[in-house]
């Protein structure tokens, strides 16, 4: 069998809203419908953000539970990864509290944000390990990878916790990702043997996804990072971006994880 790859959809993120794209999901019903359409298009997992009543980024455990339940109902079998992203609002203690309240199956955690409070960060990583949470390190540059390596050597991050997402490009100020950006991460993380995924800001998302798939990684796509097709026109919805990405993997001779035979 050819190499198996997975696609995760990040449908909304912490900052964008309906004025950025009318199909960006905010309410739980919208998130659930998006999850279902993206799962059908080939996304194995959803990277989940929730908002407060004013549409602002939230780490409220109750809101997460409601959104997760809606996704599970609409897209049975789709994996759910919550974010602990601070978005300039939350400190490390609040991020820890979110993870402790939910003990989710999967969560993403920024090494850069954790470095603001190493003692609480150590507790968070230990909590995730004890709870069996599949923790994915958010890495924005080579410096973040160096910090992760230090923490692994010190035992702050368990040695087996090697899932990571490389963030190519930047939201604000806007820096459009380029496929060549990937090489910086691969060189910096060479000795860590990371199980890596990429996300990419801007209209080169699909080209970056193809480069990652060709290099042996997995991909995360969606409106959190990009709203456009490769030709610069607005994507119809998140599911279109997922379908385009799956087609890139198929074109490379790879097998989407959602096409594997179901266990009996």
Steps between C-alpha positions, in 0.01 A plus 500: 500500500616855433578735786196607698445871561250691708327833447375708791264791444538823698169665407498825696796584725507764771472823303305488174127552470210521257632823352806306383291223343126433539559123519740524794332301780450663839186350657505137607247401234723656235810331638319165504380538141850598393645199680261268318571646155876502558499143632314395186759687291785308664593676825586251772491758781380847593710759682242666722473860618198637688381857552321689776168683461682793339674279246834525677743212552418289805654215699182443699467128572121507487499656155751242385285214629197630311695544177665158531163334557360671190794383288477144632132488407548648153823319409530170688851365476661837438784571743479824698803704604440801723730800502646658813617805303516814712425742211647773719224448757588205724800427720657157546300435816175546306629273226581237762154536655336445161695181440441377855125557477464319168780238493428477125609226264715752312617858549743745344735696725738779400855453625552876475198570718597233752844660536333795676465281812725195497381365835135495395600372158669201664177425686303527176722255313487257793121531513471427128724196531304362795165561329616343174437821308661499156679832538621678187773762543435822308833615355532838329872502425833329562526669839186322617650169388816577697288573809315172455830313476620661824183398679522146368858474623396634842203264521245782510350364178472119501722334241204332330316832448625561145195617306550849357353750259727732305336838441609640164445871447328736741156652565591849622688668349402284206781286360394256229653156543724353232573129447870571557419610858462134591874435470578727796285282726626171361862602556438631851296196605711235330630344823163501679329251267174690517169370367428821315217683331501841334257786471564795272373857497386647172412393147801269465345262753443226242853521359637480855274203571630317195860568603428365848331187368789438262745538789321246720280722715131554557297814440250732665298732279204730540371849560709552815802547275368557148176601328611472139542254218845485339379740227422764762121476485303432821450135582138389520548357848740299713399174333625628165846561647497151652401340169774687313755379755385139484532514122860618536577197715333266255697658217818417692390138527413520870202352685270725708443366850125537453510246214645220713273197553297525820581250774236234555 
